[in-house]
Amino acid sequence: MKKVVDVKEFMQAAIREAESNIITNAGGPFGAVIVKDGVIIAAGHNEVLKNNDPTCHAEIQTIRAACQALGTFDLSGCELYTSCYPCPMCLAAVIWANIKTVYYGNTAEDAAAIGFRDDFIYDFIRSGCNNEKVLTLQPCEHSAAQVTFQKFALKNDKTIY
């Protein structure tokens, strides 16, 4: 029998993670928890400033911790509770981790109102990733790089994720 829980309990845990950054200043006011079968298996908060790492968003930190706790890269069957709508990087990580349900507190507009803006990234993606003011993507050594892909394609013991 599956444990019945109130989603508000898990969202409050994510909000407490976010609140911890108000005190420690490890990063922005963002927190997250990952739940499997009604149990929190991982919690995390933004640690961009603490680690000098722009990828240390709450969702990413929590996905890393959940993968370690479960010993897998596949978080199928898990839910993510996050204090704010995930940025594009975090959305991609959630999709890669096979998490199918995300509960969020604050909106992207709420984050923008306190100085955290993701709209330029969404605009860049919508533009076909063609805006040199944001990023220049330049192909280089395609045929040389293809050799590694061809070797991987021939492996019998590969794992696709």
Protein Blocks (a to p, Z undefined) as FASTA:
>chain_A
ZZdddfklmmmmmmmmmmmmmmnonaccddddddeehiafbdcddfklmnopaklcfklm
mmmmmmmmnopabfghiacddfbdcdfklmmmmmmnopabdcdfbdfklmmmnopafklm
mmmmmnoopafkloccddehklmmmmmmmmmmmpmkbccZZ
